[in-house]
Amino acid sequence: MSQTKLTGEEPKANISKAEEMATKQREISVAAFFEKNRHLLGFDNPRKALLTTIKEAVDNSLDACEEASILPEIIVEVIDLGNDRFRIIVEDNGPGIVKKQLPKIFAKLLYGSKFHKLAQTRGQQGIGISASVMYGHLTTGKPARITSKIGSDQPAIYHELHIDTNTNKPIISKDEKRDWPHKEHGTRIELDLEGAYIKGKLSIDEYLKETAIVNPHLTIIYTNPKAEQFIFARVTDDLPPKPVEIKPHPYGIELGMLIRMLSDTETRTLQSFLTTEFTRVGAGTAKEICEHASLLPNTKPRTINREMSEKIMEGIKKTKIIAPPTDCISPIGSELLEKGIRKEINAEFYTAVTRPPAVYRGNPFVIEVGIAYGGEQPKDKPVTLMRYANRVPLQYQQGAGAVVKSVSQTKWKSYGMNQSGSNLPVGPMTIAVHMASVWVPFTSESKEAIANYEDIIKEMKLAIQECGRKLASYVNKKKRVGYEIKKRSFIEKYIPHVGEALIELLGLDKSEIEGLDENLRFILEDTRGKVEEVGKIDNPEYDAEFAKIGKEEKEDSEETESDDKEGGSEE
């Protein structure tokens, strides 16, 4: 039997194989990754791709206008080019974009000003509009056309560009200066892509309408592929309060983040680091954290190692720190939320509530809920959910996330609604839920559902329950009135017979008989009291034409819902 000689060296065959494998390993560009995994960004199929592109462009326009304190006016046009190709045009009256930044904003993934900014914005990741440009070039081979102007005394900059997915860098194929005489400032993007336009639920029409509902300061002029124009006019000239940027809250950081911050800081002592780099940490709180961490306040941040960082984390947990400020978020407000729902739904009862600010992982947030009950809504179907995050409608993944979980876990039978187990309640009702936060925890990069954080679900349930109690009061009142009307109808049925008996018993003459039935009815009402009118639809703010938008073509809408539930992709 031959023996293998042990030399302590690896066989040459193994080394050459490892070297061969090493030649195949290389860095992956983030653009190349998302090019192959575009479904993660909301480009699952042509219909959804069309909606996602418009959504990203409109969100960017709204953020830019609000940051520059400009009342937004956005033009959206979708042109059918045939062969499942569409041209999307989105133009705003925002501050414009300087030439140096324009290519990176539209043709470089993970580039933007909002990722590190702790203030409420619609965009968060610096991905959306660049991904749309990438998808357009991928499906049509055509570059995006961008025009931007930053002032009336400046010429407009015109670029044609696309993304080099190997390097995640913009490629500019045309760079010109152009006249844009009718525009003082603003940005316009034209993009050709493969898509599918269908009216009804989950459509562009529905998205723009819901965007107008929760952004009452916005005007949208929208022309669809059928050349039908809709104008969603603003209902207020008041801009929402501008969110103020804040620093991280100590309760929201993790060990790795703390180590990085200690390495990057320019402060000279641990105490000054804590007071400078975090919100809600004053000198007294900083000393208390140091005391709980068993570290001196004058310790130099750059000398702090991992073990000492862990002590600081423990010190933070043991110290009571005030919740972060809430001027970094801008909720819709219960009054405006209810007003938006009234315009869309013709119901008999409305209520809305804005919860006090709360915190998850150190991030402040506010939950708002509105309810519309009764009226023309179907009685035998699950309630309709309208979900929003930072004033943006969430249309896809209707069955996922914190909103659905919060509504399903609420005991709706206590509020007069039918419910089977932990499913959505059944009845004529629409529930609108809005989350405003410096950082909304979405379940994916496509920003379609809010993650199931317990603190968020708790606040949503509290807001729903507050609205539910008002609903229960109305529903019970309606039932009582219904029972009373039913009782009176039984009594009124026998009034003529009672009258005949009285005539016979009292021997009334003809003059006394006249008006006897009417007197008996008067006695009935005087005894039991006047019946209050409940259940009448009286909503002067309801706009039938506005409500109709996004609800046409039911068959197409049902197909859309089916596709969304299946999660199918058309690659």
Secondary structure, DSSP 8 states (H G I E B T S, - for coil): -------SS--HHHHHHHHHHHHT-----HHHHHHH-GGGGT-SSHHHHHHHHHHHHHHHHHHHHHHTT---EEEEEEEEEETTEEEEEEE--S----TTTHHHHHH-TT--SSTT-BS--S--SS-HHHHHHHHHHHHH---EEEEEE--TTS-EEEEEEEEETTTTEEEEEEEEEE--TT-SSEEEEEEEEE-----STTSHHHHHHHHHHH-TT-EEEEE-TTS-EEEE--S-S--------B---GGG--HHHHHHHHHH---SSHHHHHHHHSTT--HHHHHHHHHHTT--TT--GGG--HHHHHHHHHHHHHS------STT-----HHHHHHHHHHH---SEEEEEE---EEETTEEEEEEEEEEESTTS-SSSB-EEEEEETTEEE-S-TTSSHHHHHHHHS-GGGGT-B--TTS--BSSEEEEEEEEESS--BSSTT--SB---HHHHHHHHHHHHHHHHHHHHHHHHHHHHHHHHHHHHHHHHTHHHHHHHHHHHHT--HHHHTTHHHHHHHHHHHHH------S----TT--HHHHHTT---HHHHHHHHHHHHHT----
